[in-house]
Amino acid sequence: MKKINVKFFCTDTHEGTMNFYLDTGKEQHFLFQTRYYSEPIYQEYKNGQDLSAIFTNTKATRQQKIKERLIRITRYLDREYSLGIFETAHRKAA
């Protein structure tokens, strides 16, 4: 199966919060909403971030917590809807 290209992005609700989404190319999934607005985080995610960028660590605590939450929720969606995002090859026992 071909690996799908996913992007994470956020939108500003203009109410002091941000909404995060997962775009799989075919459909978009709402992930979560923050209770705060952060300009650096919004600037980083407004045009989308690749999956590989989510796995890099950062010293900024708030950004690191967002990344950990994105990974956790994406793993759940992958299992629940069989999206094939974290698909790994399993070897048969001989």
Backbone hydrogen bonds, N-H to C=O, Kabsch-Sander energy under -0.5 kcal/mol:
donor,donor_aa,acceptor,acceptor_aa,energy
6,V,4,I,-0.7
7,K,23,D,-2.1
8,F,49,Q,-2.6
9,F,21,Y,-2.0
10,C,45,Y,-1.3
11,T,19,N,-2.2
13,T,11,T,-0.5
13,T,17,T,-1.8
19,N,11,T,-2.2
20,F,32,F,-3.0
21,Y,9,F,-3.1
22,L,29,H,-2.7
23,D,7,K,-3.2
24,T,22,L,-0.6
24,T,27,E,-2.6
29,H,22,L,-2.8
31,L,20,F,-2.9
32,F,20,F,-1.0
34,T,18,M,-2.7
42,Y,38,S,-2.7
43,Q,39,E,-2.7
44,E,40,P,-1.6
45,Y,41,I,-1.9
46,K,42,Y,-1.9
48,G,45,Y,-0.8
49,Q,8,F,-2.0
51,L,6,V,-0.7
54,I,50,D,-0.9
54,I,51,L,-0.8
55,F,51,L,-0.8
55,F,52,S,-0.6
56,T,53,A,-1.0
61,T,59,K,-0.6
64,Q,60,A,-2.4
65,K,61,T,-2.4
66,I,62,R,-1.8
67,K,63,Q,-2.3
68,E,64,Q,-2.4
69,R,65,K,-2.1
70,L,66,I,-2.5
71,I,67,K,-2.4
72,R,68,E,-2.3
73,I,69,R,-2.5
74,T,70,L,-2.3
75,R,71,I,-2.5
76,Y,72,R,-1.6
77,L,73,I,-2.5
78,D,74,T,-2.6
79,R,75,R,-2.0
80,E,76,Y,-2.8
81,Y,77,L,-2.8
82,S,78,D,-0.8
83,L,78,D,-0.7
